[in-house]
Amino acid sequence: MAVSGIIDTPKTVTTNSVATSSSTSTTSTDSVQADQDKFMLLLVTQLKNQDPLNPMDNAAMTSQLAQLSTVTGINKVNATLESLRADQASAQSMTATNLIGKGVLVAGKGIELSTATAADGTKSSSSVFGVELGSAADVVDINIVDKTGKTVRTMSMKSADAGTYPITWDGTKDDKTAAEAGSYTFTVKATTGGKALDNATPLQLAAVASVSTGSAGVKLNTSLGHFTLAEIKEVL
């Protein structure tokens, strides 16, 4: 779907995930080896200082070696999981860069109506927003409201299944006149069997400008703010 108003922004990404992954793997390996060294040092020290008349029996030594094996195994599993987590974060960051310059739908009630003029002087308006339904609905009513709180356009969908629905508005009002370019808001109400549903979420369009990574994970920096990949409902 072509989305008007999306600026062709150079791809920019701030990420140190690859370096972090390598560093995390090395640190985890060193930690496992350090734990082994500490355990062996304690065991050797215990053997050196044991009572010659009451030395450590085989069962006690076997038990301690078994504990060493268990702790080492757990640490290696933790190190592997941490390495996988870092690799996944790096992969997400690289994947997210493909969204730079595109439009995405996120939770919100805003609509930006833009007007374009063709070479022959003809003007056309367009805007994109959306609705996410958590379950099927018999009727979905949408009201577009201007800055004064007046409803300028009503729309509806019938027999809509659960899912995300991108919606376009050409700027035509209910009275067939053209709405002015600018900011609008909208409300959505879904009903089934005459009963209102509480899982209909309005979605607004955002332009992805760049991607950043940090302790909170991968973030998409858009015209509306920062969003995680999980908050992106649809890419247009």
C-alpha positions as CSV (number, residue, x, y, z in Angstrom):
1,M,0.0,0.0,0.0
2,A,1.4,3.4,-1.0
3,V,1.3,5.8,1.9
4,S,1.4,9.6,1.2
5,G,3.2,11.9,3.5
6,I,6.0,9.4,4.3
7,I,9.3,11.3,3.8
8,D,12.1,9.4,2.1
9,T,14.5,9.4,5.1
10,P,18.1,8.1,4.8
11,K,18.5,4.9,6.7
12,T,20.0,5.5,10.0
13,V,20.7,3.0,12.8
14,T,22.4,3.3,16.1
15,T,23.5,-0.1,17.2
16,N,26.3,-1.9,19.0
17,S,24.5,-5.3,19.1
18,V,27.2,-7.2,17.2
19,A,30.0,-6.0,19.4
20,T,27.9,-6.6,22.5
21,S,27.1,-10.2,21.4
22,S,30.8,-11.0,21.1
23,S,31.7,-9.3,24.4
24,T,28.8,-11.1,26.2
25,S,29.9,-14.5,24.9
26,T,33.5,-13.9,26.0
27,T,32.5,-12.6,29.4
28,S,30.1,-15.6,30.0
29,T,32.9,-18.1,29.1
30,D,35.3,-16.4,31.4
31,S,32.7,-16.5,34.2
32,V,32.2,-20.2,33.8
33,Q,36.0,-20.8,33.9
34,A,36.4,-18.6,36.9
35,D,33.7,-20.6,38.8
36,Q,35.5,-23.8,38.0
37,D,38.8,-22.4,39.1
38,K,37.4,-21.2,42.4
39,F,35.7,-24.6,43.1
40,M,38.9,-26.5,42.3
41,L,41.0,-24.2,44.5
42,L,38.6,-24.8,47.4
43,L,38.7,-28.5,46.9
44,V,42.5,-28.7,46.7
45,T,42.8,-26.5,49.8
46,Q,40.4,-28.7,51.6
47,L,42.4,-31.8,50.7
48,K,45.7,-30.2,51.7
49,N,44.4,-29.2,55.1
50,Q,42.4,-32.3,55.9
51,D,43.0,-34.3,59.1
52,P,45.4,-37.2,58.2
53,L,43.7,-39.3,60.8
54,N,40.3,-38.6,59.4
55,P,40.7,-37.9,55.6
56,M,37.9,-37.1,53.3
57,D,36.1,-40.3,52.2
58,N,35.4,-41.2,48.5
59,A,31.7,-40.5,48.9
60,A,32.3,-36.9,50.1
61,M,34.8,-36.2,47.3
62,T,32.5,-37.7,44.6
63,S,29.6,-35.6,45.9
64,Q,31.7,-32.4,45.7
65,L,32.9,-33.3,42.2
66,A,29.2,-33.9,41.2
67,Q,28.3,-30.5,42.5
68,L,31.1,-29.0,40.5
69,S,29.8,-30.7,37.4
70,T,26.2,-29.5,38.1
71,V,27.2,-25.9,38.7
72,T,29.5,-25.9,35.6
73,G,26.6,-27.3,33.5
74,I,24.2,-24.7,34.7
75,N,26.7,-21.9,34.1
76,K,27.3,-23.1,30.5
77,V,23.6,-23.2,29.8
78,N,23.2,-19.7,31.1
79,A,26.1,-18.5,29.0
80,T,24.6,-20.1,25.9
81,L,21.2,-18.5,26.6
82,E,22.8,-15.1,27.1
83,S,24.7,-15.5,23.8
84,L,21.4,-16.5,22.0
85,R,19.7,-13.4,23.5
86,A,22.4,-11.1,22.3
87,D,22.3,-12.7,18.8
88,Q,18.6,-12.3,18.7
89,A,18.8,-8.6,19.7
90,S,21.4,-8.1,16.9
91,A,19.2,-9.8,14.4
92,Q,16.1,-7.7,15.4
93,S,18.2,-4.5,15.1
94,M,19.2,-5.4,11.5
95,T,15.7,-6.4,10.6
96,A,14.3,-3.2,12.0
97,T,16.5,-1.1,9.7
98,N,14.4,-2.3,6.8
99,L,11.5,-0.3,8.2
100,I,13.3,3.0,8.0
101,G,11.4,5.3,5.6
102,K,8.2,3.2,5.8
103,G,4.8,3.9,7.4
104,V,3.7,1.8,10.3
105,L,0.4,1.6,12.2
106,V,0.6,2.1,16.0
107,A,-2.0,2.6,18.7
108,G,-3.4,6.2,18.5
109,K,-6.4,8.2,17.4
110,G,-4.7,10.8,15.1
111,I,-5.2,11.4,11.4
112,E,-3.1,13.6,9.2
113,L,-5.0,14.7,6.0
114,S,-2.5,15.8,3.4
115,T,-3.3,17.5,0.0
116,A,-1.2,17.0,-3.2
117,T,-1.4,19.0,-6.4
118,A,-1.0,17.2,-9.7
119,A,0.8,18.7,-12.8
120,D,-2.6,19.7,-14.3
121,G,-3.5,21.6,-11.1
122,T,-5.8,19.0,-9.8
123,K,-5.8,18.6,-6.0
124,S,-6.3,15.4,-4.1
125,S,-6.3,14.5,-0.4
126,S,-5.3,11.3,1.3
127,S,-4.8,9.9,4.8
128,V,-4.2,6.5,6.3
129,F,-5.2,5.2,9.7
130,G,-6.4,1.8,10.9
131,V,-8.4,-0.3,13.3
132,E,-7.4,-3.5,15.2
133,L,-10.1,-5.9,16.3
134,G,-9.4,-8.4,19.0
135,S,-12.4,-10.5,17.9
136,A,-14.9,-10.6,15.1
137,A,-17.6,-7.8,15.0
138,D,-20.9,-7.5,13.2
139,V,-20.5,-3.7,12.7
140,V,-17.5,-1.3,13.2
141,D,-18.4,2.4,13.2
142,I,-15.7,5.0,12.7
143,N,-16.3,8.8,13.3
144,I,-13.7,11.3,12.0
145,V,-13.7,14.5,14.1
146,D,-12.1,17.9,13.3
147,K,-10.4,20.2,15.8
148,T,-13.7,21.8,16.9
149,G,-15.1,18.4,17.9
150,K,-17.4,18.2,15.0
151,T,-17.9,14.9,13.2
152,V,-17.0,15.4,9.5
153,R,-17.1,11.8,8.2
154,T,-18.6,8.6,9.3
155,M,-17.6,5.1,8.0
156,S,-18.5,1.6,8.8
157,M,-17.5,-2.0,8.2
158,K,-19.8,-5.0,8.3
159,S,-18.9,-8.6,9.4
160,A,-15.3,-7.8,10.2
161,D,-13.1,-10.7,11.4
162,A,-10.4,-10.2,14.1
163,G,-7.3,-8.5,12.8
164,T,-5.8,-5.3,11.7
165,Y,-7.5,-3.1,9.0
166,P,-5.7,-0.2,7.3
167,I,-8.2,2.4,6.2
168,T,-7.9,5.3,3.8
169,W,-9.8,8.6,3.7
170,D,-9.8,10.8,0.7
171,G,-10.8,13.9,2.6
172,T,-14.4,13.8,1.5
173,K,-16.9,14.8,4.2
174,D,-20.3,13.4,4.8
175,D,-21.8,16.4,2.9
176,K,-19.6,15.6,-0.1
177,T,-17.4,18.6,0.3
178,A,-13.6,18.4,0.7
179,A,-12.2,18.6,4.2
180,E,-9.2,21.0,4.8
181,A,-5.8,19.4,5.1
182,G,-4.6,19.2,8.7
183,S,-5.0,17.2,11.9
184,Y,-8.1,15.1,12.8
185,T,-9.0,12.5,15.3
186,F,-11.3,9.5,15.1
187,T,-13.2,7.1,17.3
188,V,-14.0,3.5,16.7
189,K,-16.9,1.4,18.1
190,A,-17.3,-2.3,17.4
191,T,-20.5,-4.2,18.2
192,T,-21.6,-7.8,18.0
193,G,-25.2,-8.8,18.5
194,G,-25.9,-5.2,19.5
195,K,-23.4,-5.4,22.3
196,A,-20.3,-3.1,22.3
197,L,-16.9,-4.8,22.2
198,D,-14.0,-3.4,24.3
199,N,-11.2,-4.8,22.1
200,A,-11.4,-2.4,19.1
201,T,-8.2,-0.3,19.1
202,P,-7.7,2.8,16.9
203,L,-4.4,2.9,15.0
204,Q,-2.6,5.9,13.6
205,L,0.1,6.2,11.0
206,A,3.8,7.0,11.9
207,A,6.8,7.4,9.7
208,V,9.9,5.5,10.8
209,A,13.0,7.8,10.7
210,S,15.6,5.6,12.4
211,V,16.4,2.6,14.7
212,S,18.2,2.6,18.0
213,T,19.2,-0.1,20.4
214,G,19.9,-0.1,24.1
215,S,19.1,-1.8,27.4
216,A,15.4,-1.6,26.6
217,G,15.9,-3.4,23.3
218,V,15.3,-2.3,19.7
219,K,13.3,1.0,19.3
220,L,11.8,2.5,16.2
221,N,12.1,6.3,16.2
222,T,9.1,7.7,14.4
223,S,7.3,11.0,13.8
224,L,5.1,10.1,16.8
225,G,7.8,8.9,19.2
226,H,9.6,5.7,20.1
227,F,8.0,2.3,19.6
228,T,9.2,-1.3,20.1
229,L,8.7,-3.9,17.3
230,A,5.9,-5.5,19.4
231,E,4.0,-2.2,19.3
232,I,3.9,-2.1,15.5
233,K,0.6,-3.4,14.3
234,E,1.2,-3.3,10.6
235,V,3.8,-2.0,8.1
236,L,2.4,-0.2,5.1
